[in-house]
């Protein structure tokens, strides 16, 4: 009995699309950094727009109650800020929003999140943006982040 097999290797079109190898294209990175630098003057306004959306999510919870819909809307706002904070030169916003996301990540347990801890996260994000506390190198920023993270950890263990 003969086992003749033929191996067919399809072309690696991804390799062709990204320019041959999977290495880092330094020119593309430099162009992206330049584009980001050119937009950096708008970061403050964009961050304030995101904080306004977070404020609206908080207002909706106060007006409509803490429902699956308002909780999900808050989660999406927090998730956006988690991704955008560092881009907008506020890694502390990313850290605090990440803590808020951990509190809301699981849709099955989201409704058990203490509203007072949700509000504390939102208030902290608002305060660090208002006071331009960008990193946790700032003692107030570090204490805020650590305290909120501890509250989330405490809630998740309960």
Phi and psi in radians as a Rosetta constraint file:
Dihedral C 1 N 2 CA 2 C 2 CIRCULARHARMONIC -1.865 0.35
Dihedral N 2 CA 2 C 2 N 3 CIRCULARHARMONIC 2.327 0.35
Dihedral C 2 N 3 CA 3 C 3 CIRCULARHARMONIC -1.839 0.35
Dihedral N 3 CA 3 C 3 N 4 CIRCULARHARMONIC 1.495 0.35
Dihedral C 3 N 4 CA 4 C 4 CIRCULARHARMONIC -1.716 0.35
Dihedral N 4 CA 4 C 4 N 5 CIRCULARHARMONIC 2.196 0.35
Dihedral C 4 N 5 CA 5 C 5 CIRCULARHARMONIC -2.260 0.35
Dihedral N 5 CA 5 C 5 N 6 CIRCULARHARMONIC 2.590 0.35
Dihedral C 5 N 6 CA 6 C 6 CIRCULARHARMONIC -2.089 0.35
Dihedral N 6 CA 6 C 6 N 7 CIRCULARHARMONIC 2.211 0.35
Dihedral C 6 N 7 CA 7 C 7 CIRCULARHARMONIC -1.647 0.35
Dihedral N 7 CA 7 C 7 N 8 CIRCULARHARMONIC 2.150 0.35
Dihedral C 7 N 8 CA 8 C 8 CIRCULARHARMONIC -1.903 0.35
Dihedral N 8 CA 8 C 8 N 9 CIRCULARHARMONIC 2.116 0.35
Dihedral C 8 N 9 CA 9 C 9 CIRCULARHARMONIC -1.818 0.35
Dihedral N 9 CA 9 C 9 N 10 CIRCULARHARMONIC 1.954 0.35
Dihedral C 9 N 10 CA 10 C 10 CIRCULARHARMONIC -1.204 0.35
Dihedral N 10 CA 10 C 10 N 11 CIRCULARHARMONIC 2.683 0.35
Dihedral C 10 N 11 CA 11 C 11 CIRCULARHARMONIC -1.134 0.35
Dihedral N 11 CA 11 C 11 N 12 CIRCULARHARMONIC 2.541 0.35
Dihedral C 11 N 12 CA 12 C 12 CIRCULARHARMONIC -1.541 0.35
Dihedral N 12 CA 12 C 12 N 13 CIRCULARHARMONIC 1.480 0.35
Dihedral C 12 N 13 CA 13 C 13 CIRCULARHARMONIC -1.230 0.35
Dihedral N 13 CA 13 C 13 N 14 CIRCULARHARMONIC -0.459 0.35
Dihedral C 13 N 14 CA 14 C 14 CIRCULARHARMONIC -1.092 0.35
Dihedral N 14 CA 14 C 14 N 15 CIRCULARHARMONIC -0.751 0.35
Dihedral C 14 N 15 CA 15 C 15 CIRCULARHARMONIC -1.036 0.35
Dihedral N 15 CA 15 C 15 N 16 CIRCULARHARMONIC -0.718 0.35
Dihedral C 15 N 16 CA 16 C 16 CIRCULARHARMONIC -1.161 0.35
Dihedral N 16 CA 16 C 16 N 17 CIRCULARHARMONIC -0.654 0.35
Dihedral C 16 N 17 CA 17 C 17 CIRCULARHARMONIC -1.225 0.35
Dihedral N 17 CA 17 C 17 N 18 CIRCULARHARMONIC -0.568 0.35
Dihedral C 17 N 18 CA 18 C 18 CIRCULARHARMONIC -1.652 0.35
Dihedral N 18 CA 18 C 18 N 19 CIRCULARHARMONIC 0.165 0.35
Dihedral C 18 N 19 CA 19 C 19 CIRCULARHARMONIC 1.668 0.35
Dihedral N 19 CA 19 C 19 N 20 CIRCULARHARMONIC 0.484 0.35
Dihedral C 19 N 20 CA 20 C 20 CIRCULARHARMONIC 1.856 0.35
Dihedral N 20 CA 20 C 20 N 21 CIRCULARHARMONIC -0.966 0.35
Dihedral C 20 N 21 CA 21 C 21 CIRCULARHARMONIC -2.163 0.35
Dihedral N 21 CA 21 C 21 N 22 CIRCULARHARMONIC 3.130 0.35
Dihedral C 21 N 22 CA 22 C 22 CIRCULARHARMONIC -1.785 0.35
Dihedral N 22 CA 22 C 22 N 23 CIRCULARHARMONIC 0.284 0.35
Dihedral C 22 N 23 CA 23 C 23 CIRCULARHARMONIC -1.272 0.35
Dihedral N 23 CA 23 C 23 N 24 CIRCULARHARMONIC 3.038 0.35
Dihedral C 23 N 24 CA 24 C 24 CIRCULARHARMONIC -1.520 0.35
Dihedral N 24 CA 24 C 24 N 25 CIRCULARHARMONIC 2.259 0.35
Dihedral C 24 N 25 CA 25 C 25 CIRCULARHARMONIC -1.508 0.35
Dihedral N 25 CA 25 C 25 N 26 CIRCULARHARMONIC 1.802 0.35
Dihedral C 25 N 26 CA 26 C 26 CIRCULARHARMONIC -1.079 0.35
Dihedral N 26 CA 26 C 26 N 27 CIRCULARHARMONIC -0.626 0.35
Dihedral C 26 N 27 CA 27 C 27 CIRCULARHARMONIC -1.150 0.35
Dihedral N 27 CA 27 C 27 N 28 CIRCULARHARMONIC -0.724 0.35
Dihedral C 27 N 28 CA 28 C 28 CIRCULARHARMONIC -1.135 0.35
Dihedral N 28 CA 28 C 28 N 29 CIRCULARHARMONIC -0.697 0.35
Dihedral C 28 N 29 CA 29 C 29 CIRCULARHARMONIC -1.143 0.35
Dihedral N 29 CA 29 C 29 N 30 CIRCULARHARMONIC -0.746 0.35
Dihedral C 29 N 30 CA 30 C 30 CIRCULARHARMONIC -1.078 0.35
Dihedral N 30 CA 30 C 30 N 31 CIRCULARHARMONIC -0.730 0.35
Dihedral C 30 N 31 CA 31 C 31 CIRCULARHARMONIC -1.126 0.35
Dihedral N 31 CA 31 C 31 N 32 CIRCULARHARMONIC -0.724 0.35
Dihedral C 31 N 32 CA 32 C 32 CIRCULARHARMONIC -1.132 0.35
Dihedral N 32 CA 32 C 32 N 33 CIRCULARHARMONIC -0.717 0.35
Dihedral C 32 N 33 CA 33 C 33 CIRCULARHARMONIC -1.118 0.35
Dihedral N 33 CA 33 C 33 N 34 CIRCULARHARMONIC -0.686 0.35
Dihedral C 33 N 34 CA 34 C 34 CIRCULARHARMONIC -1.116 0.35
Dihedral N 34 CA 34 C 34 N 35 CIRCULARHARMONIC -0.746 0.35
Dihedral C 34 N 35 CA 35 C 35 CIRCULARHARMONIC -1.102 0.35
Dihedral N 35 CA 35 C 35 N 36 CIRCULARHARMONIC -0.737 0.35
Dihedral C 35 N 36 CA 36 C 36 CIRCULARHARMONIC -1.125 0.35
Dihedral N 36 CA 36 C 36 N 37 CIRCULARHARMONIC -0.719 0.35
Dihedral C 36 N 37 CA 37 C 37 CIRCULARHARMONIC -1.096 0.35
Dihedral N 37 CA 37 C 37 N 38 CIRCULARHARMONIC -0.699 0.35
Dihedral C 37 N 38 CA 38 C 38 CIRCULARHARMONIC -1.126 0.35
Dihedral N 38 CA 38 C 38 N 39 CIRCULARHARMONIC -0.538 0.35
Dihedral C 38 N 39 CA 39 C 39 CIRCULARHARMONIC -1.536 0.35
Dihedral N 39 CA 39 C 39 N 40 CIRCULARHARMONIC -0.178 0.35
Dihedral C 39 N 40 CA 40 C 40 CIRCULARHARMONIC -1.052 0.35
Dihedral N 40 CA 40 C 40 N 41 CIRCULARHARMONIC -0.431 0.35
Dihedral C 40 N 41 CA 41 C 41 CIRCULARHARMONIC -1.115 0.35
Dihedral N 41 CA 41 C 41 N 42 CIRCULARHARMONIC -0.400 0.35
Dihedral C 41 N 42 CA 42 C 42 CIRCULARHARMONIC -1.621 0.35
Dihedral N 42 CA 42 C 42 N 43 CIRCULARHARMONIC -0.136 0.35
Dihedral C 42 N 43 CA 43 C 43 CIRCULARHARMONIC -0.972 0.35
Dihedral N 43 CA 43 C 43 N 44 CIRCULARHARMONIC -0.755 0.35
Dihedral C 43 N 44 CA 44 C 44 CIRCULARHARMONIC -1.045 0.35
Dihedral N 44 CA 44 C 44 N 45 CIRCULARHARMONIC -0.808 0.35
Dihedral C 44 N 45 CA 45 C 45 CIRCULARHARMONIC -1.138 0.35
Dihedral N 45 CA 45 C 45 N 46 CIRCULARHARMONIC -0.742 0.35
Dihedral C 45 N 46 CA 46 C 46 CIRCULARHARMONIC -1.114 0.35
Dihedral N 46 CA 46 C 46 N 47 CIRCULARHARMONIC -0.707 0.35
Dihedral C 46 N 47 CA 47 C 47 CIRCULARHARMONIC -1.136 0.35
Dihedral N 47 CA 47 C 47 N 48 CIRCULARHARMONIC -0.745 0.35
Dihedral C 47 N 48 CA 48 C 48 CIRCULARHARMONIC -1.089 0.35
Dihedral N 48 CA 48 C 48 N 49 CIRCULARHARMONIC -0.615 0.35
Dihedral C 48 N 49 CA 49 C 49 CIRCULARHARMONIC -1.103 0.35
Dihedral N 49 CA 49 C 49 N 50 CIRCULARHARMONIC -0.713 0.35
Dihedral C 49 N 50 CA 50 C 50 CIRCULARHARMONIC -1.178 0.35
Dihedral N 50 CA 50 C 50 N 51 CIRCULARHARMONIC -0.676 0.35
Dihedral C 50 N 51 CA 51 C 51 CIRCULARHARMONIC -1.135 0.35
Dihedral N 51 CA 51 C 51 N 52 CIRCULARHARMONIC -0.653 0.35
Dihedral C 51 N 52 CA 52 C 52 CIRCULARHARMONIC -1.075 0.35
Dihedral N 52 CA 52 C 52 N 53 CIRCULARHARMONIC -0.677 0.35
Dihedral C 52 N 53 CA 53 C 53 CIRCULARHARMONIC -1.150 0.35
Dihedral N 53 CA 53 C 53 N 54 CIRCULARHARMONIC -0.677 0.35
Dihedral C 53 N 54 CA 54 C 54 CIRCULARHARMONIC -1.125 0.35
Dihedral N 54 CA 54 C 54 N 55 CIRCULARHARMONIC -0.751 0.35
Dihedral C 54 N 55 CA 55 C 55 CIRCULARHARMONIC -1.023 0.35
Dihedral N 55 CA 55 C 55 N 56 CIRCULARHARMONIC -0.716 0.35
Dihedral C 55 N 56 CA 56 C 56 CIRCULARHARMONIC -1.133 0.35
Dihedral N 56 CA 56 C 56 N 57 CIRCULARHARMONIC -0.690 0.35
Dihedral C 56 N 57 CA 57 C 57 CIRCULARHARMONIC -1.080 0.35
Dihedral N 57 CA 57 C 57 N 58 CIRCULARHARMONIC -0.697 0.35
Dihedral C 57 N 58 CA 58 C 58 CIRCULARHARMONIC -1.159 0.35
Dihedral N 58 CA 58 C 58 N 59 CIRCULARHARMONIC -0.747 0.35
Dihedral C 58 N 59 CA 59 C 59 CIRCULARHARMONIC -1.102 0.35
Dihedral N 59 CA 59 C 59 N 60 CIRCULARHARMONIC -0.676 0.35
Dihedral C 59 N 60 CA 60 C 60 CIRCULARHARMONIC -1.109 0.35
Dihedral N 60 CA 60 C 60 N 61 CIRCULARHARMONIC -0.652 0.35
Dihedral C 60 N 61 CA 61 C 61 CIRCULARHARMONIC -1.144 0.35
Dihedral N 61 CA 61 C 61 N 62 CIRCULARHARMONIC -0.723 0.35
Dihedral C 61 N 62 CA 62 C 62 CIRCULARHARMONIC -1.162 0.35
Dihedral N 62 CA 62 C 62 N 63 CIRCULARHARMONIC -0.683 0.35
Dihedral C 62 N 63 CA 63 C 63 CIRCULARHARMONIC -1.396 0.35
Dihedral N 63 CA 63 C 63 N 64 CIRCULARHARMONIC -0.721 0.35
Dihedral C 63 N 64 CA 64 C 64 CIRCULARHARMONIC -1.814 0.35
Dihedral N 64 CA 64 C 64 N 65 CIRCULARHARMONIC -0.168 0.35
Dihedral C 64 N 65 CA 65 C 65 CIRCULARHARMONIC 1.637 0.35
Dihedral N 65 CA 65 C 65 N 66 CIRCULARHARMONIC 2.933 0.35
Dihedral C 65 N 66 CA 66 C 66 CIRCULARHARMONIC -1.539 0.35
Dihedral N 66 CA 66 C 66 N 67 CIRCULARHARMONIC 1.678 0.35
Dihedral C 66 N 67 CA 67 C 67 CIRCULARHARMONIC -2.006 0.35
Dihedral N 67 CA 67 C 67 N 68 CIRCULARHARMONIC 2.930 0.35
Dihedral C 67 N 68 CA 68 C 68 CIRCULARHARMONIC -0.982 0.35
Dihedral N 68 CA 68 C 68 N 69 CIRCULARHARMONIC -0.611 0.35
Dihedral C 68 N 69 CA 69 C 69 CIRCULARHARMONIC -1.245 0.35
Dihedral N 69 CA 69 C 69 N 70 CIRCULARHARMONIC -0.796 0.35
Dihedral C 69 N 70 CA 70 C 70 CIRCULARHARMONIC -1.238 0.35
Dihedral N 70 CA 70 C 70 N 71 CIRCULARHARMONIC -0.574 0.35
Dihedral C 70 N 71 CA 71 C 71 CIRCULARHARMONIC -1.159 0.35
Dihedral N 71 CA 71 C 71 N 72 CIRCULARHARMONIC -0.733 0.35
Dihedral C 71 N 72 CA 72 C 72 CIRCULARHARMONIC -1.146 0.35
Dihedral N 72 CA 72 C 72 N 73 CIRCULARHARMONIC -0.705 0.35
Dihedral C 72 N 73 CA 73 C 73 CIRCULARHARMONIC -1.065 0.35
Dihedral N 73 CA 73 C 73 N 74 CIRCULARHARMONIC -0.736 0.35
Dihedral C 73 N 74 CA 74 C 74 CIRCULARHARMONIC -1.111 0.35
Dihedral N 74 CA 74 C 74 N 75 CIRCULARHARMONIC -0.737 0.35
Dihedral C 74 N 75 CA 75 C 75 CIRCULARHARMONIC -1.024 0.35
Dihedral N 75 CA 75 C 75 N 76 CIRCULARHARMONIC -0.795 0.35
Dihedral C 75 N 76 CA 76 C 76 CIRCULARHARMONIC -1.117 0.35
Dihedral N 76 CA 76 C 76 N 77 CIRCULARHARMONIC -0.668 0.35
Dihedral C 76 N 77 CA 77 C 77 CIRCULARHARMONIC -1.125 0.35
Dihedral N 77 CA 77 C 77 N 78 CIRCULARHARMONIC -0.773 0.35
Dihedral C 77 N 78 CA 78 C 78 CIRCULARHARMONIC -1.106 0.35
Dihedral N 78 CA 78 C 78 N 79 CIRCULARHARMONIC -0.724 0.35
Dihedral C 78 N 79 CA 79 C 79 CIRCULARHARMONIC -1.110 0.35
Dihedral N 79 CA 79 C 79 N 80 CIRCULARHARMONIC -0.713 0.35
Dihedral C 79 N 80 CA 80 C 80 CIRCULARHARMONIC -1.065 0.35
Dihedral N 80 CA 80 C 80 N 81 CIRCULARHARMONIC -0.798 0.35
Dihedral C 80 N 81 CA 81 C 81 CIRCULARHARMONIC -1.168 0.35
Dihedral N 81 CA 81 C 81 N 82 CIRCULARHARMONIC -0.599 0.35
Dihedral C 81 N 82 CA 82 C 82 CIRCULARHARMONIC -1.027 0.35
Dihedral N 82 CA 82 C 82 N 83 CIRCULARHARMONIC -0.725 0.35
Dihedral C 82 N 83 CA 83 C 83 CIRCULARHARMONIC -1.371 0.35
Dihedral N 83 CA 83 C 83 N 84 CIRCULARHARMONIC -0.515 0.35
Dihedral C 83 N 84 CA 84 C 84 CIRCULARHARMONIC -1.683 0.35
Dihedral N 84 CA 84 C 84 N 85 CIRCULARHARMONIC -0.394 0.35
Dihedral C 84 N 85 CA 85 C 85 CIRCULARHARMONIC -0.909 0.35
Dihedral N 85 CA 85 C 85 N 86 CIRCULARHARMONIC -0.925 0.35
Dihedral C 85 N 86 CA 86 C 86 CIRCULARHARMONIC -1.164 0.35
Dihedral N 86 CA 86 C 86 N 87 CIRCULARHARMONIC -0.683 0.35
Dihedral C 86 N 87 CA 87 C 87 CIRCULARHARMONIC -1.019 0.35
Dihedral N 87 CA 87 C 87 N 88 CIRCULARHARMONIC -0.692 0.35
Dihedral C 87 N 88 CA 88 C 88 CIRCULARHARMONIC -1.507 0.35
Dihedral N 88 CA 88 C 88 N 89 CIRCULARHARMONIC 0.273 0.35
Dihedral C 88 N 89 CA 89 C 89 CIRCULARHARMONIC 1.263 0.35
Dihedral N 89 CA 89 C 89 N 90 CIRCULARHARMONIC 0.506 0.35
Dihedral C 89 N 90 CA 90 C 90 CIRCULARHARMONIC -2.262 0.35
Dihedral N 90 CA 90 C 90 N 91 CIRCULARHARMONIC 1.280 0.35
Dihedral C 90 N 91 CA 91 C 91 CIRCULARHARMONIC -1.063 0.35
Dihedral N 91 CA 91 C 91 N 92 CIRCULARHARMONIC -0.428 0.35
Dihedral C 91 N 92 CA 92 C 92 CIRCULARHARMONIC -1.160 0.35
Dihedral N 92 CA 92 C 92 N 93 CIRCULARHARMONIC -0.637 0.35
Dihedral C 92 N 93 CA 93 C 93 CIRCULARHARMONIC -1.096 0.35
Dihedral N 93 CA 93 C 93 N 94 CIRCULARHARMONIC -0.741 0.35
Dihedral C 93 N 94 CA 94 C 94 CIRCULARHARMONIC -1.024 0.35
Dihedral N 94 CA 94 C 94 N 95 CIRCULARHARMONIC -0.770 0.35
Dihedral C 94 N 95 CA 95 C 95 CIRCULARHARMONIC -1.136 0.35
Dihedral N 95 CA 95 C 95 N 96 CIRCULARHARMONIC -0.810 0.35
Dihedral C 95 N 96 CA 96 C 96 CIRCULARHARMONIC -1.199 0.35
Dihedral N 96 CA 96 C 96 N 97 CIRCULARHARMONIC -0.736 0.35
Dihedral C 96 N 97 CA 97 C 97 CIRCULARHARMONIC -1.131 0.35
Dihedral N 97 CA 97 C 97 N 98 CIRCULARHARMONIC -0.599 0.35
Dihedral C 97 N 98 CA 98 C 98 CIRCULARHARMONIC -1.108 0.35
Dihedral N 98 CA 98 C 98 N 99 CIRCULARHARMONIC -0.684 0.35
Dihedral C 98 N 99 CA 99 C 99 CIRCULARHARMONIC -1.108 0.35
Dihedral N 99 CA 99 C 99 N 100 CIRCULARHARMONIC -0.750 0.35
Dihedral C 99 N 100 CA 100 C 100 CIRCULARHARMONIC -1.093 0.35
Dihedral N 100 CA 100 C 100 N 101 CIRCULARHARMONIC -0.713 0.35
Dihedral C 100 N 101 CA 101 C 101 CIRCULARHARMONIC -1.071 0.35
Dihedral N 101 CA 101 C 101 N 102 CIRCULARHARMONIC -0.727 0.35
Dihedral C 101 N 102 CA 102 C 102 CIRCULARHARMONIC -1.048 0.35
Dihedral N 102 CA 102 C 102 N 103 CIRCULARHARMONIC -0.589 0.35
Dihedral C 102 N 103 CA 103 C 103 CIRCULARHARMONIC -1.221 0.35
Dihedral N 103 CA 103 C 103 N 104 CIRCULARHARMONIC -0.524 0.35
Dihedral C 103 N 104 CA 104 C 104 CIRCULARHARMONIC -1.939 0.35
Dihedral N 104 CA 104 C 104 N 105 CIRCULARHARMONIC -0.051 0.35
Dihedral C 104 N 105 CA 105 C 105 CIRCULARHARMONIC -0.931 0.35
Dihedral N 105 CA 105 C 105 N 106 CIRCULARHARMONIC -0.814 0.35
Dihedral C 105 N 106 CA 106 C 106 CIRCULARHARMONIC -1.510 0.35
Dihedral N 106 CA 106 C 106 N 107 CIRCULARHARMONIC 1.933 0.35
Dihedral C 106 N 107 CA 107 C 107 CIRCULARHARMONIC -1.058 0.35
Dihedral N 107 CA 107 C 107 N 108 CIRCULARHARMONIC -0.460 0.35
Dihedral C 107 N 108 CA 108 C 108 CIRCULARHARMONIC -1.282 0.35
Dihedral N 108 CA 108 C 108 N 109 CIRCULARHARMONIC -0.476 0.35
Dihedral C 108 N 109 CA 109 C 109 CIRCULARHARMONIC -1.973 0.35
Dihedral N 109 CA 109 C 109 N 110 CIRCULARHARMONIC 0.001 0.35
Dihedral C 109 N 110 CA 110 C 110 CIRCULARHARMONIC -0.933 0.35
Dihedral N 110 CA 110 C 110 N 111 CIRCULARHARMONIC -0.672 0.35
Dihedral C 110 N 111 CA 111 C 111 CIRCULARHARMONIC -1.240 0.35
Dihedral N 111 CA 111 C 111 N 112 CIRCULARHARMONIC -0.197 0.35
Dihedral C 111 N 112 CA 112 C 112 CIRCULARHARMONIC -1.524 0.35
Dihedral N 112 CA 112 C 112 N 113 CIRCULARHARMONIC -0.092 0.35
Dihedral C 112 N 113 CA 113 C 113 CIRCULARHARMONIC -1.147 0.35
Dihedral N 113 CA 113 C 113 N 114 CIRCULARHARMONIC 2.285 0.35
Dihedral C 113 N 114 CA 114 C 114 CIRCULARHARMONIC -1.191 0.35
Dihedral N 114 CA 114 C 114 N 115 CIRCULARHARMONIC 2.166 0.35
Dihedral C 114 N 115 CA 115 C 115 CIRCULARHARMONIC -1.040 0.35
Dihedral N 115 CA 115 C 115 N 116 CIRCULARHARMONIC -0.585 0.35
Dihedral C 115 N 116 CA 116 C 116 CIRCULARHARMONIC -1.098 0.35
Dihedral N 116 CA 116 C 116 N 117 CIRCULARHARMONIC -0.600 0.35
Dihedral C 116 N 117 CA 117 C 117 CIRCULARHARMONIC -1.320 0.35
Dihedral N 117 CA 117 C 117 N 118 CIRCULARHARMONIC -0.621 0.35
Dihedral C 117 N 118 CA 118 C 118 CIRCULARHARMONIC -1.053 0.35
Dihedral N 118 CA 118 C 118 N 119 CIRCULARHARMONIC -0.858 0.35
Dihedral C 118 N 119 CA 119 C 119 CIRCULARHARMONIC -1.051 0.35
Dihedral N 119 CA 119 C 119 N 120 CIRCULARHARMONIC -0.672 0.35
Dihedral C 119 N 120 CA 120 C 120 CIRCULARHARMONIC -1.101 0.35
Dihedral N 120 CA 120 C 120 N 121 CIRCULARHARMONIC -0.688 0.35
Dihedral C 120 N 121 CA 121 C 121 CIRCULARHARMONIC -1.119 0.35
Dihedral N 121 CA 121 C 121 N 122 CIRCULARHARMONIC -0.816 0.35
Dihedral C 121 N 122 CA 122 C 122 CIRCULARHARMONIC -1.092 0.35
Dihedral N 122 CA 122 C 122 N 123 CIRCULARHARMONIC -0.786 0.35
Dihedral C 122 N 123 CA 123 C 123 CIRCULARHARMONIC -1.079 0.35
Dihedral N 123 CA 123 C 123 N 124 CIRCULARHARMONIC -0.669 0.35
Dihedral C 123 N 124 CA 124 C 124 CIRCULARHARMONIC -1.154 0.35
Dihedral N 124 CA 124 C 124 N 125 CIRCULARHARMONIC -0.768 0.35
Dihedral C 124 N 125 CA 125 C 125 CIRCULARHARMONIC -1.070 0.35
Dihedral N 125 CA 125 C 125 N 126 CIRCULARHARMONIC -0.798 0.35
Dihedral C 125 N 126 CA 126 C 126 CIRCULARHARMONIC -1.025 0.35
Dihedral N 126 CA 126 C 126 N 127 CIRCULARHARMONIC -0.766 0.35
Dihedral C 126 N 127 CA 127 C 127 CIRCULARHARMONIC -1.166 0.35
Dihedral N 127 CA 127 C 127 N 128 CIRCULARHARMONIC -0.762 0.35
Dihedral C 127 N 128 CA 128 C 128 CIRCULARHARMONIC -1.194 0.35
Dihedral N 128 CA 128 C 128 N 129 CIRCULARHARMONIC -0.570 0.35
Dihedral C 128 N 129 CA 129 C 129 CIRCULARHARMONIC -1.241 0.35
Dihedral N 129 CA 129 C 129 N 130 CIRCULARHARMONIC -0.803 0.35
Dihedral C 129 N 130 CA 130 C 130 CIRCULARHARMONIC -1.028 0.35
Dihedral N 130 CA 130 C 130 N 131 CIRCULARHARMONIC -0.772 0.35
Dihedral C 130 N 131 CA 131 C 131 CIRCULARHARMONIC -1.597 0.35
Dihedral N 131 CA 131 C 131 N 132 CIRCULARHARMONIC 0.085 0.35
Dihedral C 131 N 132 CA 132 C 132 CIRCULARHARMONIC 0.961 0.35
Dihedral N 132 CA 132 C 132 N 133 CIRCULARHARMONIC 0.785 0.35
Dihedral C 132 N 133 CA 133 C 133 CIRCULARHARMONIC -1.626 0.35
Dihedral N 133 CA 133 C 133 N 134 CIRCULARHARMONIC 1.733 0.35
Dihedral C 133 N 134 CA 134 C 134 CIRCULARHARMONIC -1.520 0.35
Dihedral N 134 CA 134 C 134 N 135 CIRCULARHARMONIC -0.543 0.35
Dihedral C 134 N 135 CA 135 C 135 CIRCULARHARMONIC -2.271 0.35
Dihedral N 135 CA 135 C 135 N 136 CIRCULARHARMONIC 2.926 0.35
Dihedral C 135 N 136 CA 136 C 136 CIRCULARHARMONIC -1.473 0.35
Dihedral N 136 CA 136 C 136 N 137 CIRCULARHARMONIC 0.183 0.35
Dihedral C 136 N 137 CA 137 C 137 CIRCULARHARMONIC -1.234 0.35
Dihedral N 137 CA 137 C 137 N 138 CIRCULARHARMONIC -0.443 0.35
Dihedral C 137 N 138 CA 138 C 138 CIRCULARHARMONIC -1.275 0.35
Dihedral N 138 CA 138 C 138 N 139 CIRCULARHARMONIC 2.264 0.35
Dihedral C 138 N 139 CA 139 C 139 CIRCULARHARMONIC -1.042 0.35
Dihedral N 139 CA 139 C 139 N 140 CIRCULARHARMONIC -0.678 0.35
Dihedral C 139 N 140 CA 140 C 140 CIRCULARHARMONIC -1.163 0.35
Dihedral N 140 CA 140 C 140 N 141 CIRCULARHARMONIC -0.743 0.35
Dihedral C 140 N 141 CA 141 C 141 CIRCULARHARMONIC -1.066 0.35
Dihedral N 141 CA 141 C 141 N 142 CIRCULARHARMONIC -0.752 0.35
Dihedral C 141 N 142 CA 142 C 142 CIRCULARHARMONIC -1.112 0.35
Dihedral N 142 CA 142 C 142 N 143 CIRCULARHARMONIC -0.789 0.35
Dihedral C 142 N 143 CA 143 C 143 CIRCULARHARMONIC -1.108 0.35
Dihedral N 143 CA 143 C 143 N 144 CIRCULARHARMONIC -0.751 0.35
Dihedral C 143 N 144 CA 144 C 144 CIRCULARHARMONIC -1.002 0.35
Dihedral N 144 CA 144 C 144 N 145 CIRCULARHARMONIC -0.912 0.35
Dihedral C 144 N 145 CA 145 C 145 CIRCULARHARMONIC -1.084 0.35
Dihedral N 145 CA 145 C 145 N 146 CIRCULARHARMONIC -0.807 0.35
Dihedral C 145 N 146 CA 146 C 146 CIRCULARHARMONIC -1.127 0.35
Dihedral N 146 CA 146 C 146 N 147 CIRCULARHARMONIC -0.706 0.35
Dihedral C 146 N 147 CA 147 C 147 CIRCULARHARMONIC -1.131 0.35
Dihedral N 147 CA 147 C 147 N 148 CIRCULARHARMONIC -0.791 0.35
Dihedral C 147 N 148 CA 148 C 148 CIRCULARHARMONIC -1.137 0.35
Dihedral N 148 CA 148 C 148 N 149 CIRCULARHARMONIC -0.739 0.35
Dihedral C 148 N 149 CA 149 C 149 CIRCULARHARMONIC -1.095 0.35
Dihedral N 149 CA 149 C 149 N 150 CIRCULARHARMONIC -0.656 0.35
Dihedral C 149 N 150 CA 150 C 150 CIRCULARHARMONIC -1.145 0.35
Dihedral N 150 CA 150 C 150 N 151 CIRCULARHARMONIC -0.703 0.35
Dihedral C 150 N 151 CA 151 C 151 CIRCULARHARMONIC -1.110 0.35
Dihedral N 151 CA 151 C 151 N 152 CIRCULARHARMONIC -0.697 0.35
Dihedral C 151 N 152 CA 152 C 152 CIRCULARHARMONIC -1.160 0.35
Dihedral N 152 CA 152 C 152 N 153 CIRCULARHARMONIC -0.782 0.35
Dihedral C 152 N 153 CA 153 C 153 CIRCULARHARMONIC -1.067 0.35
Dihedral N 153 CA 153 C 153 N 154 CIRCULARHARMONIC -0.741 0.35
Dihedral C 153 N 154 CA 154 C 154 CIRCULARHARMONIC -1.074 0.35
Dihedral N 154 CA 154 C 154 N 155 CIRCULARHARMONIC -0.788 0.35
Dihedral C 154 N 155 CA 155 C 155 CIRCULARHARMONIC -1.130 0.35
Dihedral N 155 CA 155 C 155 N 156 CIRCULARHARMONIC -0.711 0.35
Dihedral C 155 N 156 CA 156 C 156 CIRCULARHARMONIC -1.215 0.35
Dihedral N 156 CA 156 C 156 N 157 CIRCULARHARMONIC -0.451 0.35
Dihedral C 156 N 157 CA 157 C 157 CIRCULARHARMONIC -1.428 0.35
Dihedral N 157 CA 157 C 157 N 158 CIRCULARHARMONIC -0.356 0.35
